[in-house]
Amino acid sequence: MVFGPSRPPITEDVAEVITKDLMEGEGHTPTSETPIAFVKHPANPTTPDLNNRVRWVLFGTLAAMLVLIAMLILR
């Protein structure tokens, strides 16, 4: 590399690269340029299965809500 007055000036392209490197170093990443229509999705999407604990928590929440509604109505 050449240092001192004989060094060529920084061009705009180099300044953009330096700025991009600094931004990425600070945690800023560029946004995705891929349109949503071109994002690859699985051909056969599957839904996650509820495990037993989640099923009981949802059932308990529903039961508690029904009890509270019944208490408000019969009050």
C-alpha positions, -999 to 999 in steps of 0.1 A, spaced: 0 0 0 10 35 -7 10 60 22 14 98 22 8 123 -6 13 97 -33 -17 77 -21 -47 80 -45 -78 96 -31 -106 75 -17 -133 70 -44 -170 69 -37 -171 31 -41 -144 26 -15 -162 50 9 -194 30 5 -176 -2 13 -160 13 44 -193 26 55 -210 -8 50 -182 -25 70 -186 0 98 -224 -4 99 -222 -42 99 -196 -40 127 -221 -20 148 -248 -46 143 -266 -29 114 -273 -54 86 -288 -45 53 -324 -55 46 -332 -85 25 -336 -76 -12 -355 -108 -20 -392 -101 -29 -416 -122 -8 -429 -139 -39 -395 -154 -46 -388 -167 -10 -388 -205 -11 -415 -222 10 -417 -259 17 -439 -277 -8 -458 -295 20 -461 -271 50 -468 -289 82 -483 -275 114 -465 -282 147 -481 -308 169 -492 -298 203 -475 -317 230 -494 -330 260 -484 -302 284 -495 -275 260 -528 -292 254 -535 -294 292 -526 -258 297 -549 -247 269 -577 -269 283 -572 -255 318 -573 -219 305 -605 -226 287 -621 -243 317 -611 -214 340 -626 -189 315 -658 -209 314 -660 -210 352 -654 -172 354 -681 -165 328 -705 -188 346 -698 -170 379 -704 -136 362 -737 -147 346 -751 -164 378 -741 -135 400 
